[in-house]
């Protein structure tokens, strides 16, 4: 009996368990041991020394209904994922997405099973390799596999994020059509807003504020429909960061400060709230000097946490209207991000301009007038640079004053034209009073003659 059973046993294994009752009577239970566990059954049935193509071909060509074949193919995916056999899974993808029509019926459920279980492979590089391979194979036919493509892209983006490839991760997610239906359903506003905000966050990590703003604007169109407060909070933070990156420091500082107040009592860590307050202080310091910034500085100084911010001393001197020296500016600059240190066409940084504007305004509150050469020395900049900045601030009505270039003196306070207007008003008032007195004298003389 042994000589008959052994060849028959190999024949049965090669047919993936599809043999029926024929021949079973010739097999002794002791000769062929049935697998005990479910996992052993799957390995025994589907991948016992056979190629992936032979396994798939055997399942599809075997007699039986399509539902049973579909179940076996999805089980095959589970077996290969459990074995972490990336090469075989790639072969399975190639086979199932080939032009052979006999596989088309089973392609979507197999890919869906793969997309759902791909993270179970564990090794990030294996997930990355398999996800990228499958996404490439789906290119051009995504409309038929939108849900599977989205799941694979999410898995790939997580690996890229862990590798600090933020822009690459953002591009992977941005290729998904979030406005369309997925698997017969429409995404909710929360789901769409969450993805748009995530993409914007990833772009911002690499300093691409332009691309981030595109997806922040998309989220802004539906954010009023979102009831999930954490998503709303993330959207507001992203928007503030975009304003910051675009150097709209006054608007960014205002939004950072509002977020740091946590008026909605959201479960935010105190350290995160302090970071938002720090961002608000940084942007307020870099904002253009003027009345609006002065009001914001006053609000910041009233915050009870402000003394814990590393740039508190600079903020305090700015609020009190004191001139800030270069060594203090240098110490403050060490905490700034790269986009805060951007150099303009004139060779000066944003911080240099902000500090110069503040010092000009601070000087205007102490002095009535000053020689331009002394003005430049006070600000520790060349005379021409100090004069140019003061003229610009006077023109933009951020400071009152006028410059008498004929004698090289800057006057702080009311502009020269306003002084002349005041003089004209006084002369006019004097002339009017003289006319009144003349009329009274003339009228009095007529009365005396009449008497």
C-alpha positions, 0 to 999 in steps of 0.5 A, spaced: 500 500 500 505 504 501 508 504 494 501 506 491 499 512 497 506 516 496 505 518 488 498 519 490 499 524 496 504 528 491 498 528 486 493 531 491 498 536 494 499 539 487 492 540 485 491 545 491 486 541 495 481 540 489 480 533 489 474 530 490 472 523 493 475 519 488 482 516 490 480 517 498 478 510 499 485 508 497 489 513 502 490 510 509 489 516 514 496 514 517 499 515 510 497 522 509 496 527 515 491 532 514 493 539 517 490 541 524 490 548 524 487 553 519 494 556 517 497 550 516 491 548 511 492 555 507 499 553 507 498 546 505 493 548 500 496 554 496 503 555 497 507 548 498 512 548 493 508 551 487 509 558 483 504 563 484 502 563 477 500 555 478 497 556 484 492 562 481 491 558 475 489 552 479 484 556 483 481 559 477 481 553 473 478 548 478 471 547 478 466 550 483 463 557 483 466 564 483 465 565 490 469 559 493 475 561 488 474 568 490 475 566 497 481 562 496 485 567 492 484 572 498 486 566 503 492 566 498 494 573 499 493 572 507 498 566 506 503 570 502 502 576 507 503 572 513 510 569 510 512 576 508 513 574 501 514 580 497 516 577 491 510 572 490 505 578 492 508 582 486 507 576 482 500 575 484 499 583 483 502 582 476 498 576 474 491 578 477 492 585 473 494 582 467 490 582 460 488 575 461 480 576 462 480 570 466 483 573 472 479 580 471 473 577 475 477 576 481 482 582 481 478 587 485 477 583 491 484 580 491 487 587 491 482 590 496 485 584 501 492 586 499 491 593 500 487 592 507 493 587 509 499 590 507 501 593 513 501 586 516 508 585 512 511 589 518 518 591 514 517 598 512 521 597 506 517 591 504 511 595 504 514 601 500 516 596 495 510 592 494 505 598 495 509 602 490 509 596 485 502 595 486 500 603 485 504 603 478 501 597 476 494 601 477 496 607 473 491 608 468 486 604 471 485 607 478 477 609 476 476 601 477 480 601 483 479 607 487 479 604 494 484 600 493 489 605 490 487 610 496 489 604 501 495 603 498 497 610 498 496 611 505 500 605 507 506 608 502 505 615 505 506 613 512 512 609 510 515 616 507 513 620 513 517 616 517 523 617 513 522 624 513 520 624 506 514 629 507 514 632 500 514 625 497 508 623 502 504 629 500 504 627 493 502 620 494 496 622 498 495 628 493 494 623 487 487 620 491 481 623 488 478 625 495 472 628 492 469 622 488 466 616 491 470 610 494 467 603 494 460 606 492 460 611 498 462 618 498 467 621 503 464 625 509 467 632 510 471 630 516 474 625 512 476 630 506 478 635 511 483 630 515 486 628 508 487 635 505 490 638 512 494 632 512 497 634 505 498 641 507 502 639 514 506 635 510 508 640 505 509 645 510 514 640 513 519 642 507 517 649 507 512 649 501 507 654 503 504 655 496 503 647 495 500 647 502 496 653 501 492 649 495 490 644 500 488 648 506 484 652 501 480 646 499 479 644 506 477 651 508 471 650 503 468 644 507 471 646 514 464 649 516 461 642 515 466 639 520 464 637 527 471 634 529 474 639 533 481 636 533 481 637 525 478 644 526 484 646 530 489 642 525 486 647 520 487 653 524 494 651 526 496 650 518 493 656 516 497 660 521 503 657 519 502 658 512 501 666 513 507 665 517 511 662 511 508 667 507 511 673 511 504 675 513 507 676 520 501 680 523 496 676 521 500 670 523 501 672 530 494 674 531 492 667 529 497 664 533 495 668 539 488 666 539 489 659 538 494 659 544 488 662 548 484 655 547 478 658 548 474 652 546 477 648 552 480 643 547 484 637 550 491 640 548 498 639 551 500 645 555 507 645 552 503 645 545 499 652 547 506 655 550 509 653 543 503 657 539 504 663 544 512 663 542 510 663 535 505 669 536 511 672 539 516 671 534 511 673 528 509 679 532 516 681 533 517 680 526 511 684 524 512 691 521 512 697 526 506 701 527 499 702 531 496 695 530 503 691 532 503 696 538 496 693 540 498 686 539 504 687 543 500 689 549 495 683 549 501 679 549 504 682 555 498 681 559 498 673 558 500 670 564 505 665 561 509 670 557 515 670 562 516 663 560 517 665 552 524 665 550 524 671 547 520 675 552 526 680 553 526 682 546 518 683 547 518 687 553 523 692 550 519 692 544 513 693 548 516 699 552 519 702 546 526 701 548 531 701 542 534 694 541 541 693 540 545 688 535 547 683 541 540 682 543 538 681 536 543 676 534 541 672 541 533 672 538 535 670 531 538 663 534 531 661 535 528 663 528 526 658 523 529 658 516 524 662 513 524 668 518 532 669 516 530 670 509 535 675 505 531 681 501 534 684 495 537 689 499 541 684 502 538 685 509 534 680 513 527 680 515 529 680 522 534 686 520 528 690 517 523 689 523 528 691 528 530 697 524 523 699 524 522 698 531 528 702 533 526 708 528 519 708 532 522 708 539 527 714 537 521 718 535 518 717 542 524 720 545 527 725 541 523 731 538 529 732 532 535 729 531 541 730 526 541 724 521 548 723 522 546 722 529 540 718 528 544 713 524 549 712 529 543 711 534 540 706 530 547 703 529 546 703 521 549 707 516 545 714 515 542 713 508 539 707 511 536 710 517 533 716 513 530 711 508 527 707 513 524 713 516 522 716 510 518 710 508 515 709 515 512 716 515 510 715 508 506 709 510 503 713 516 506 709 521 510 714 524 509 722 524 515 726 522 518 730 517 525 730 514 529 737 512 534 734 508 537 741 507 540 741 514 540 734 515 535 733 520 529 729 522 523 732 526 519 727 530 511 728 531 507 732 526 509 733 519 512 739 516 505 740 512 501 740 518 505 745 522 504 750 516 497 748 516 497 750 524 501 756 522 496 758 517 490 757 521 493 761 527 494 767 522 487 766 519 484 766 526 488 773 528 486 776 521 479 774 523 479 777 530 482 784 527 476 784 522 472 784 528 475 789 532 475 794 526 468 793 525 466 794 532 471 800 532 467 803 526 460 801 528 462 805 535 464 811 531 458 812 527 454 811 533 458 817 536 457 822 530 449 820 530 448 822 537 
